[in-house]
Amino acid sequence: MVACIASLGLVLGLGTLAKQAASLPSTQKIHTTQTAFASLSNYTPFPDLSPYSPQHQLQALARRYVHLNSEEPRALIQAAVRQHALVHHIPLTVALGISGHESGGWQMWHPKTRKPLANVNYGAGGQVVSTDWGVMQINDRAHPEAFPRARQDIAHNIAFGMALLAKTHQVYRGSLNLGFGTWDTTIAAYHLGHAPTASEMPQVQHYIQQLKALLKNEALLPDLLYTVQAGDTLEKIAAQHYGAATDWKRIWHHNQAHISHPEHLRAGLEIRIPLSSLRVQG
């Protein structure tokens, strides 16, 4: 993971309150940033699991998601991510894609050492500037109000990260024709810390391709969204997404409610691209 959460926090952070907090005495900083976090819509605090071992935390999640009848970490983490995605109205593909990719496959602790999953970010001079932690890779410099719980507490890490993702969507949204509708720009902002510039689009495209590859491998990716551009044909769109223009009928049959004739494509129309045989570059 690149140092994306750090830059996101510095640019977006938790909005105006977080920026104001930077100039306050430390005792007031804590109060103000907690208020900012609480203002994130529908955030629900959980019992502090930080002092407990990974095993005990997973057992707590297993009791919360008893319907899974599982203590398998990936399944429990995905269940928690799904819950918060629904609370914050985040598409499951976005929530699962970001959490799975950022953590290397829905992990909170290193699979061998059982230490909290961490990614160190270095400055230009080689010095450590910040560290990203856990499932949602929360940055300790950008979001000190999330720590120390976000470092050890799986439920808190996911809850905070998902609330932050929802907040990001309030600021950065819009289709980039990368398959996630208006969440394209949100995903890019979560990765970069700001709305992408033209020069950053290759990096954004690669990042989103990685999300798609993960979701496809896990059979979690539904139809992609695509906005028809001027000059598009079904053959051109099929070649772009499937690698073969001859697959255009699959797109047409999937969108006949909106496309009366395969040659009648209207620029600006949003269509769905069915994903079996989708070409994904990992």
RACOR-V976386 format. One record per backbone hydrogen bond with DSSP energy under -0.5 kcal/mol. NH is the residue of the N-H (numbers start at 1). CO is the residue of the C=O. Records with the same first field share a line. If there is no record, write none. Layout:
NH = CO / CO
This chain:
4 = 2
7 = 3
8 = 4
9 = 5
10 = 6
11 = 7
12 = 8
13 = 8
15 = 12
19 = 15
20 = 16
21 = 17
22 = 18 / 19
23 = 20
24 = 21
28 = 25
29 = 25
30 = 26
31 = 27
32 = 28
33 = 29
34 = 30
35 = 31
36 = 32
37 = 33
38 = 34
39 = 35
40 = 36 / 37
43 = 40
45 = 43
49 = 47
52 = 49
57 = 53
58 = 54
59 = 55
60 = 56
61 = 57
62 = 58
63 = 59
64 = 60
65 = 61
66 = 63
68 = 65
69 = 66
76 = 72
77 = 73
78 = 74
79 = 75
80 = 76
81 = 77
82 = 78
83 = 79
84 = 80
85 = 81
86 = 82
87 = 83
88 = 84
89 = 86
90 = 85
95 = 91
96 = 92
97 = 93
98 = 94
99 = 95
100 = 96
101 = 97
102 = 98
103 = 99
104 = 101
105 = 100
110 = 115
114 = 110
117 = 108
119 = 132
121 = 130
123 = 127
126 = 123
129 = 121
130 = 121
132 = 119
133 = 138
134 = 117
137 = 134
138 = 133
140 = 131
143 = 139
146 = 143
147 = 144
150 = 146
151 = 148
152 = 148 / 149
153 = 149
154 = 152
157 = 153
158 = 154
159 = 155
160 = 156
161 = 157
162 = 158
163 = 159
164 = 160
165 = 161
166 = 162
167 = 163
168 = 164
169 = 165
170 = 166 / 167
171 = 167 / 168
172 = 168
173 = 171
174 = 182
183 = 180
184 = 181
185 = 174
186 = 182
187 = 183
188 = 184
189 = 185
190 = 186
191 = 187
192 = 188
193 = 189
200 = 197
201 = 197 / 198
204 = 200
205 = 201
206 = 202
207 = 203
208 = 204
209 = 205
210 = 206
211 = 207
212 = 208
213 = 209
214 = 210
215 = 211
216 = 212
217 = 213
218 = 214
219 = 216
220 = 215
221 = 215
222 = 220
224 = 273
225 = 179
226 = 271
228 = 226 / 269
232 = 229
234 = 262
237 = 233
238 = 234
239 = 235
240 = 236
241 = 237
242 = 238
243 = 238 / 239
244 = 238
247 = 244
248 = 245
249 = 246
250 = 247
251 = 247
252 = 248
253 = 249
254 = 250
255 = 251 / 252
256 = 253
258 = 255
259 = 255
260 = 258
264 = 261
265 = 263
266 = 264
267 = 265
268 = 228
269 = 266
271 = 226 / 269
273 = 224
274 = 272
278 = 275
279 = 241
280 = 278
282 = 280
